[in-house]
Amino acid sequence: MRRALPAVLAFVVMAACTFAPDLSRFVPCDAQGACPSGSTCLAAEARCVPDCGESATCGPVDPPPTEDDAGEPMADGGADAGPEDAGPVEDGGSDAGVDAGVEDGGVPTALALNPDGLAAGVEGVPYSGQVSARGGTPPYTFNATVALPAGLTLDEEGRISGTPASAGDVYVSVDVTDQSTPPKRASGSILLRVRGRLRMVGPLTLANAPRGGGYAERLYATGGIPPYRFSLEPGSALPSGLNLNDTGAVTGTSGQEGTVSFTVRVVDSDSPPQEATRELSISTVNVTLAMDIATRALPDGRVGTPYSYTLRVVGASGPSWNVASGWALPPGFLLDGSQGLLHGTPTRPGDYTIRFAASVLLQGDEQTLELHVD
């Protein structure tokens, strides 16, 4: 873009010997010595001088606008920017709010599932929980990517409902899509904790109490969150001389012959706590010279939950215990023959019948008992 300097340029150069013109009002040349169309770079001053004077008259250069000239705020900026300089209006306008999940020009927020765990459920109790999301463009649509625990379903609005069939901690895998165009999608897993339902497992019939003799028996519960607290329901009473403490131990010396029924309440340590009640019974018997197995029922068991219960006799002490010939313990159970301790961790649900034998010196007794495992 090199061209002969017009007459005015020559005049300016020649006049430089007698005066120093003020060229600061002209724009500087760029790094390559180029100038905007209609002007030429005066190298000595590094300024772009207008191409006028030979065939046209140079007009006055507009002075910088004053405050009064600036007009209304943003009036000039909007007109000067133009589509080429500023880009399409929608790039910086309302579209930002839609894409980001916030209104006009907010900080973009990616679509994601809220990480907060779901409310805990209880096995066998109707449940309702809500999966939620953030970011993107609501409303959202939810979909489970793997099967939920038995008894529960997830709808498109993120509601989990139903009655959980079993206890345990499960991570629910969920996809969420929003209303963007095209729709955005996010995935994640949310913890759903289902508590075991609190149960009073007995024994339904406590071991016989020897009349006038010392007695010790224990009540058991499963599910919920231990430790458990036991108490008699209002209006219920044990045989005279026997007491129930809050750990489930029944102790004392019974002086009342016969059978007494009573109702016990158990409360766990969950928040809010679960509670359960069950009617139990106990018989006080006269002691004879013969040894008798006092245990009349076994507490229920639960698959995967450790089990421990001591078999008892009256009329003797320190017997040896075993499972009668031809009988077997349920899967996962063991019998400590020296203490009469039935223990283990059940591995298979069902109803089992077991015949136990106790012996000491020349005495012996056998008793058939039922054991239920959930």
C-alpha positions in Angstrom: 0.0 0.0 0.0 2.8 2.4 -0.7 1.8 5.4 -2.8 3.3 8.8 -3.6 2.8 11.3 -0.9 0.2 13.9 -1.9 1.0 17.6 -2.1 0.0 18.3 1.4 2.6 15.7 2.7 5.3 17.4 0.7 4.3 20.8 2.1 4.4 19.5 5.7 7.9 18.0 5.2 9.2 21.2 3.6 7.6 23.4 6.3 9.3 21.4 9.0 12.4 23.5 8.6 10.6 26.5 9.8 7.9 25.1 12.2 7.0 21.9 14.0 3.4 20.9 13.2 1.4 19.1 15.9 0.6 15.7 14.4 -0.6 14.1 17.6 -4.2 14.4 16.5 -3.5 11.8 13.8 -3.6 8.0 14.6 -0.3 6.2 15.0 0.9 3.9 12.2 0.8 0.2 13.1 3.9 -2.0 13.6 4.2 -2.7 9.8 3.9 1.0 8.9 0.3 0.6 7.6 -2.6 3.0 8.0 -6.3 3.0 7.6 -7.7 3.6 4.1 -7.5 7.2 3.1 -4.3 8.0 4.9 -0.5 7.3 4.6 2.1 6.7 7.2 4.6 9.6 7.8 7.5 7.5 8.9 9.4 10.3 10.6 6.5 11.0 12.9 5.0 7.5 12.9 1.6 9.1 12.3 -1.1 8.4 9.6 -1.6 11.6 7.6 -4.8 12.0 5.5 -4.5 11.6 1.7 -6.0 15.0 0.8 -4.9 18.4 -0.5 -4.1 17.6 -4.2 -7.6 16.8 -5.3 -9.7 17.4 -2.2 -9.8 19.6 0.8 -8.9 18.1 4.1 -11.9 18.5 6.5 -11.4 19.3 10.1 -10.6 16.4 12.4 -13.3 15.8 15.0 -12.0 16.5 18.5 -12.6 13.8 21.1 -16.2 13.9 22.3 -16.9 15.6 25.5 -19.2 14.4 28.3 -21.9 16.5 26.8 -21.4 14.9 23.3 -21.4 11.3 24.6 -25.2 11.0 24.4 -27.2 8.5 26.4 -25.2 5.7 28.1 -24.5 2.8 25.7 -26.1 4.7 22.8 -22.8 4.9 20.8 -21.4 1.6 22.0 -24.4 -0.3 20.7 -24.3 1.3 17.3 -20.6 1.1 16.8 -20.2 -2.5 17.8 -22.3 -3.9 15.1 -22.9 -7.6 14.4 -19.3 -8.1 13.2 -17.7 -6.8 16.3 -20.0 -8.0 19.0 -21.2 -11.3 17.6 -24.8 -12.5 17.5 -27.0 -11.1 20.3 -28.1 -14.5 21.5 -24.5 -15.5 22.5 -24.6 -13.2 25.5 -28.3 -12.8 26.1 -31.0 -14.9 27.5 -29.6 -18.2 26.1 -26.9 -18.2 28.8 -29.6 -18.5 31.5 -31.2 -21.5 29.8 -28.0 -23.4 29.2 -26.6 -22.8 32.7 -29.6 -23.5 34.8 -29.6 -20.0 36.1 -31.3 -16.8 34.8 -29.7 -14.4 32.2 -26.0 -14.4 32.2 -25.5 -16.4 35.5 -22.5 -18.6 36.1 -23.0 -21.8 34.1 -24.0 -24.8 36.3 -23.6 -28.3 34.9 -26.5 -30.8 35.2 -25.9 -33.2 38.1 -27.7 -35.4 40.6 -27.8 -34.0 44.1 -25.4 -36.1 46.1 -27.5 -36.1 49.3 -28.5 -39.6 50.4 -32.2 -40.6 50.4 -34.2 -40.8 53.5 -33.7 -44.2 55.2 -36.5 -46.8 54.9 -37.5 -49.7 57.0 -38.0 -53.2 55.8 -41.6 -54.1 55.3 -42.8 -50.5 55.9 -44.2 -48.3 53.0 -41.5 -45.9 51.8 -41.4 -42.6 49.9 -38.3 -40.8 48.9 -37.2 -38.2 46.3 -34.2 -38.1 44.0 -33.3 -34.5 42.9 -31.0 -32.7 40.5 -29.4 -29.3 40.0 -28.2 -27.2 37.0 -29.3 -27.6 33.4 -32.8 -26.7 32.5 -35.6 -28.1 34.6 -37.9 -29.8 34.8 -35.9 -33.1 34.9 -36.7 -36.6 33.9 -35.3 -39.5 36.0 -34.6 -43.1 35.0 -33.2 -46.0 37.0 -30.3 -47.7 35.2 -30.3 -50.8 37.4 -33.1 -52.6 39.2 -34.1 -51.0 42.6 -34.4 -53.2 45.7 -37.3 -55.6 45.6 -40.6 -53.8 46.3 -39.4 -50.3 45.2 -39.9 -48.3 42.0 -38.6 -45.0 40.6 -40.9 -42.7 38.5 -39.9 -40.1 35.9 -40.3 -37.3 38.5 -37.7 -38.9 40.8 -40.1 -40.4 43.4 -39.0 -43.7 44.9 -42.0 -45.5 46.4 -43.1 -49.0 47.5 -42.4 -51.3 50.4 -38.8 -52.6 50.6 -38.8 -56.4 51.0 -35.4 -56.7 52.7 -32.9 -54.7 54.7 -29.5 -53.4 53.5 -27.6 -50.5 52.0 -28.1 -50.1 48.2 -26.7 -47.5 45.8 -29.5 -46.6 43.4 -28.1 -45.8 39.9 -30.0 -43.0 38.2 -29.9 -41.1 34.9 -31.3 -37.6 34.7 -32.1 -35.5 31.6 -33.2 -31.9 31.4 -35.1 -29.7 28.9 -32.2 -28.2 27.0 -32.0 -28.4 23.2 -30.5 -30.9 22.8 -31.2 -32.4 26.2 -28.3 -32.7 28.7 -27.8 -35.9 30.7 -26.1 -36.8 33.9 -25.7 -40.1 35.8 -24.9 -41.0 39.4 -25.5 -43.3 42.3 -27.4 -42.3 45.5 -27.3 -44.3 48.8 -30.6 -45.8 49.9 -30.4 -47.3 53.4 -33.1 -49.8 54.4 -33.1 -50.6 58.1 -34.1 -54.1 59.3 -37.5 -54.0 60.9 -37.3 -54.2 64.6 -38.7 -57.5 65.9 -39.1 -59.0 69.3 -37.9 -62.5 68.6 -38.6 -64.1 72.0 -38.4 -66.7 73.1 -42.2 -66.7 72.8 -42.4 -69.1 75.8 -39.6 -68.5 78.4 -37.8 -71.3 80.1 -39.6 -72.8 83.0 -38.8 -71.1 86.4 -38.2 -73.4 89.3 -40.5 -72.5 92.2 -38.3 -71.1 95.0 -35.1 -71.4 93.0 -33.0 -68.9 91.2 -33.9 -68.0 87.7 -32.2 -66.4 84.7 -33.5 -66.0 81.2 -33.0 -63.4 78.4 -35.3 -61.8 75.8 -34.0 -61.0 72.3 -34.7 -58.6 69.4 -33.4 -58.3 65.9 -33.4 -55.5 63.3 -33.4 -51.8 63.9 -30.3 -50.4 65.5 -29.0 -51.8 68.8 -28.7 -51.4 71.7 -32.3 -52.3 72.5 -34.3 -51.3 75.6 -37.0 -53.7 77.0 -39.9 -52.9 79.3 -43.2 -54.3 80.3 -46.3 -52.8 78.8 -48.6 -51.0 81.2 -50.9 -53.5 82.9 -48.5 -56.4 82.3 -46.6 -58.2 85.1 -44.2 -61.1 85.6 -44.7 -63.8 88.2 -44.1 -62.5 91.7 -40.4 -62.5 92.5 -39.2 -62.0 88.9 -38.0 -58.8 87.2 -37.2 -57.6 83.7 -34.4 -55.1 83.2 -34.0 -52.8 80.2 -31.4 -55.1 78.6 -33.9 -57.9 78.4 -32.7 -60.1 81.3 -35.4 -61.8 83.4 -34.1 -62.7 86.8 -35.2 -63.4 90.4 -36.9 -66.2 92.4 -40.4 -67.1 91.5 -42.8 -68.2 94.3 -45.9 -68.3 92.2 -46.7 -71.7 90.6 -48.5 -71.6 87.2 -48.3 -69.8 83.9 -48.3 -66.0 83.5 -48.7 -64.1 80.2 -47.3 -60.6 79.8 -46.5 -58.1 77.0 -43.0 -56.7 76.5 -42.1 -53.6 74.4 -38.7 -53.2 72.8 -37.3 -49.9 71.5 -34.1 -49.5 69.4 -31.6 -46.7 69.0 -32.6 -45.5 65.6 -33.7 -41.9 65.0 -36.6 -41.8 65.1 -36.6 -45.1 67.1 -38.5 -48.2 66.0 -40.5 -50.1 68.6 -42.2 -53.5 68.7 -44.3 -55.5 71.2 -45.0 -59.2 71.7 -46.9 -61.3 74.2 -44.8 -63.8 76.0 -45.4 -66.4 78.8 -43.5 -68.1 81.6 -44.4 -71.1 83.8 -43.2 -71.6 87.4 -42.9 -75.4 88.2 -42.1 -77.4 91.2 -38.6 -78.9 91.3 -38.4 -82.7 91.3 -35.4 -84.9 91.9 -35.2 -85.6 88.1 -33.4 -83.3 85.7 -35.7 -81.6 83.2 -34.9 -79.4 80.2 -36.5 -76.1 81.2 -36.2 -74.5 77.7 -39.6 -74.4 76.1 -39.0 -72.3 72.9 -36.1 -70.8 70.9 -35.8 -67.2 69.8 -36.3 -66.6 66.1 -33.2 -66.2 64.0 -32.5 -64.0 61.0 -30.3 -64.8 58.0 -27.0 -63.0 58.3 -27.5 -61.9 61.9 -25.4 -63.5 64.7 -27.5 -65.8 67.0 -26.8 -66.9 70.5 -29.1 -68.6 73.1 -28.4 -70.7 76.1 -30.4 -73.9 76.7 -31.4 -74.4 80.4 -32.3 -77.3 82.8 -33.9 -77.5 86.3 -33.0 -80.2 88.9 -29.3 -80.4 87.9 -26.3 -78.3 87.0 -23.6 -78.5 84.4 -25.2 -81.0 82.0 -23.6 -82.0 78.6 -25.6 -81.1 75.6 -25.9 -82.6 72.1 -28.3 -82.9 69.2 -30.2 -86.2 69.5 -29.3 -88.9 67.1 -30.9 -88.5 63.6 -31.4 -84.8 64.0 -29.4 -81.8 62.7 -29.0 -78.2 63.3 -30.0 -75.6 60.7 -27.3 -74.3 58.3 -25.0 -71.9 60.0 -25.7 -73.1 63.6 -23.4 -74.7 66.1 -24.0 -76.2 69.6 -21.5 -75.8 72.4 -22.1 -79.0 74.3 -20.4 -77.9 77.6 -22.5 -74.8 78.0 -25.7 -75.6 76.1 -25.0 -72.5 73.9 -26.7 -72.6 70.5 -24.9 -70.0 68.3 -23.9 -69.1 64.8 -25.1 -67.0 61.9 -28.1 -68.4 60.0 -27.6 -68.8 56.3 -31.0 -70.1 55.1 -34.5 -69.0 56.1 -37.1 -71.6 57.1 -38.8 -73.4 60.0 -36.6 -76.1 61.6 -37.3 -78.7 64.2 -34.4 -79.8 66.4 -34.3 -82.4 69.2 -31.8 -81.6 72.0 -30.5 -84.0 74.6 -29.0 -83.1 78.0 -27.3 -85.5 80.4 -25.5 -85.4 83.8 -24.2 -88.5 85.6 -27.0 -91.0 85.2 -29.7 -88.5 84.4 -30.9 -87.4 81.0 -33.7 -85.6 79.2 -34.6 -84.7 75.6 -36.7 -81.8 74.3 -37.9 -81.1 70.7 -37.9 -77.4 69.9 -38.9 -75.3 66.8 -36.6 -72.6 65.3 -37.9 -70.1 62.8 -35.3 -68.2 60.6 -36.4 -65.2 58.6 
